């Protein structure tokens, strides 16, 4: 029986403010917390992020919860970074950008990944590497402030 040797979760940073090297908005902070909740129990052993405020702040809730350091990577050399990720055994979170997350996911999965739109923050990619097999899944994140109220009627 084969077991996953490496599982890589890739997300774009959460909603950001305007400006150079912006921080997350309040909604982005909620989404970062939700990402941490979604991934808290999957056995993350490494967290990588670019050196921008918005990516670091997206990774921080999970890093704090798991007591892991956030390791920086160079978004200008994704081919080398993809090879580095493939050599790590365990579960990994990578926080990137609208242009780097699809490209890195494609490098890891060998599949075409759609462009992430400027206002799109809810993609969560999972690349599972087992021996010479690769599986790609795409999930959605939702800000944790968005919860169904038990009083909500469905029609």
N, C-alpha and C positions, 0 to 999 in steps of 0.2 A: 504494500500500500504506500502511495506517495503522499508526502505531506508538504505543505507550502514552506519553502525555504526562505523566501523573501516576499513580503507584501508591502507595496508602496502606495500610500495614500497621497494624492496630489490635490491641492486646492489653490485657488486664487485668493489673495488677501480679501478680507471683508470690506464692506462699504467704507469709503474714505472721504475725508474732507477735501477741499480744493487747495491748490498751492503746491509748492515744491516740497517734496518729502513729507506729505501730509500724514496726520494721524487718522485713526478710525473715527467715524461718526458714532453717535450713540447706538444706532441700529447695527453698525459694524461691530461694536463691542458686544452686543447681544449675539450676533452671528458667531463671533469668535468663541464666546462661552458655549454656544450650542455645538460647534465643531468639537470642542473639548468634551462635551457630554457624549456626543456620538462616538468618539474614538477612545474614550477613557478605558474601555474594557477590551480593546482589541490587541493589547500587548505591545503597544508602541515602545520601541527601544532606542530610537534615534529621531530627532527633530531637526530639520534643516529649513533655513529661511534666508532670503536675501537680506541685505543690511539696511533695508528701508523701514521707517517707522511703521507703516501699515502692515508689512509682512511680519515683522517682529511682534507687533501687537496682536496679530491674528494667531500666531503660534504660542504666545505667552500663557494663556489660560491652561492649555494642555501641558505645557512644559512645567508650569508651577504645580499642577495637580500631580503629575508623575515624578516631579523632582528631577527633571532632565534638563541639561543645558541645551540651548538652541545653538546649533552649529551653522555658521554662515557658508554660503556657496556663491560662486560667481555666475550670474545669469548670462554672461557673455560667452561662456564655454560649456554649453549644455551637453555636448557629446561626451566630453571627459567626465562631467558630473554623472551622466547616465551610467557610464561604466563603473564609476565609484559606487553608485547605489546598488548596482547588480551584484557587487562583491560583498555586500553586507547581508548577513543572515539575520532575520527577524522582521519586525514591522516598523515601517518608517513613515513619518509625515514630512511632506515637502510643501512649503508655502511659497508661492510664486506670484506671477502677474498674468494679466490677460493674454500677453503674447508668449510668455515663457512656459506657462502650465500646459497648454496644448502641445507645444513643441516637445517638451520633455516627456509628456505622456506618450506621444507618438514615437519618440526614440526608444522608450522602454517597451512599448507594446507592439511596435511594428505595424500599427494601424493608423489610418487617417483620423485625425481628431478635428472636429469643427472649431472654427474660430470662436473665442469668447468675446461677446459684445461688451462694449464699454460699461453698460449698465447691468451686466450679468455677474452675479457673485455667488450663485448657489450650486455650482458644479463640484462634485467630490468624485474624483477618479480613483479606482482601486486597480492596481496592476499586481497580479499574483504570478510569481516566477517559480516554477517547480521543474527542476532539471532543465530540459530543453523546451518545456511547454510554457506558454504565456496565456493568461486569461485577463481580460479587461472588463471591468464593470463601471458603470457611471451611476452615481446616486445624487440626490439633492440635499442641500442643507437648508434649513429654515431658521430665521432668527427666533430665539427662544421666547421672545415676547409674543409670538404668534402661536396661540394655543386655542384649540377648540373649547369653547365654553359648553358645559353640560346643558346649559339652557338653550343653546343654539338649535334651531329647528332645521331639519333637512327636508327638502321638498323633492 
